[in-house]
């Protein structure tokens, strides 16, 4: 059974940092492209970042230069380091196995001004 579990969210002041984790099980983690998405209240879910099996990374323009996605295949975990956080980064953050219907339950990130 495939399972994705996000953690690391919380309340942080603008300008602060957080690191999100996405622990995967039930898959061969190393061969999959992993992605992070977010959904703010009243808005559609939007793509944030992805990392391929070869560690190629892409970012949404809104987070480029502030967020970093990386993976530890030995731990079956993907990470999203978020720096210089802004109130508009407030959302529930989800990880996914790109190209599948597998999603985590989400972790709340709240950035206060």
C-alpha positions in Angstrom: 0.0 0.0 0.0 1.4 3.3 -1.1 1.6 6.0 1.7 2.9 9.5 1.7 3.2 11.3 5.0 4.1 15.0 5.2 5.4 16.7 8.3 7.2 19.8 9.3 4.5 22.5 8.9 3.8 25.1 11.5 3.4 28.8 12.3 6.3 31.0 11.4 6.9 34.7 11.0 7.5 36.3 7.7 11.1 35.9 6.7 11.4 32.7 8.6 12.2 29.2 7.4 10.7 25.7 7.6 11.6 22.3 6.3 8.8 20.0 5.1 9.3 16.2 4.9 7.5 13.7 2.8 8.1 10.1 3.9 7.0 7.5 1.3 6.3 3.8 1.7 5.0 1.1 -0.5 6.9 2.3 -3.6 10.4 2.1 -5.1 11.0 5.6 -4.0 14.2 6.2 -6.0 12.7 5.8 -9.4 9.9 8.2 -8.9 9.6 11.9 -9.6 8.3 13.6 -6.4 6.4 16.8 -6.3 5.2 19.4 -3.8 1.9 21.3 -4.2 0.1 23.8 -2.0 -3.5 25.0 -1.6 -4.3 28.2 0.1 -7.8 28.9 1.5 -10.3 29.6 -1.3 -7.7 28.9 -4.0 -6.9 26.0 -6.3 -4.1 23.7 -5.6 -0.9 24.9 -7.3 2.4 23.2 -8.1 5.4 24.3 -6.1 8.4 22.1 -7.0 9.4 18.7 -8.3 12.5 16.5 -8.3 13.2 13.7 -10.7 14.9 10.4 -10.1 18.0 12.0 -11.5 17.7 15.0 -9.1 16.7 17.4 -11.8 14.6 20.1 -10.1 12.0 22.7 -11.2 10.3 25.4 -9.2 7.3 27.6 -9.6 8.3 31.2 -10.3 6.7 32.3 -7.0 9.1 30.2 -4.9 12.2 30.2 -7.1 15.3 31.3 -5.1 13.5 30.7 -1.8 12.5 27.1 -1.8 14.7 24.0 -2.3 13.5 20.5 -3.0 15.7 17.5 -2.5 15.5 13.9 -1.7 17.2 11.2 0.4 16.5 7.9 -1.3 18.1 5.9 1.6 15.3 7.3 3.8 12.5 7.3 1.1 11.9 10.9 1.9 11.5 14.1 -0.1 12.1 17.5 1.5 11.1 21.0 0.8 13.2 23.7 2.5 11.4 27.0 2.6 13.3 30.2 3.3 12.3 33.9 3.3 8.7 32.9 3.9 6.0 35.3 3.0 2.4 35.5 4.2 1.3 34.5 0.7 3.1 31.2 1.2 0.4 30.3 3.8 -1.3 27.1 2.6 -1.6 23.4 3.1 1.4 21.7 1.5 1.0 18.3 -0.2 3.5 15.9 -1.6 2.7 13.6 -4.5 4.3 11.0 -6.7 4.2 12.8 -10.0 2.0 11.2 -12.6 0.1 9.1 -10.1 -3.0 9.6 -7.9 -1.0 9.3 -4.7 -1.0 12.3 -2.4 -0.2 12.8 1.2 -2.6 14.2 3.8 -1.0 17.7 3.8 0.8 19.8 6.3 -0.3 23.3 7.2 2.1 26.2 6.8 1.1 29.5 8.2 3.2 32.6 7.8 2.3 35.6 9.9 3.2 39.2 8.9 
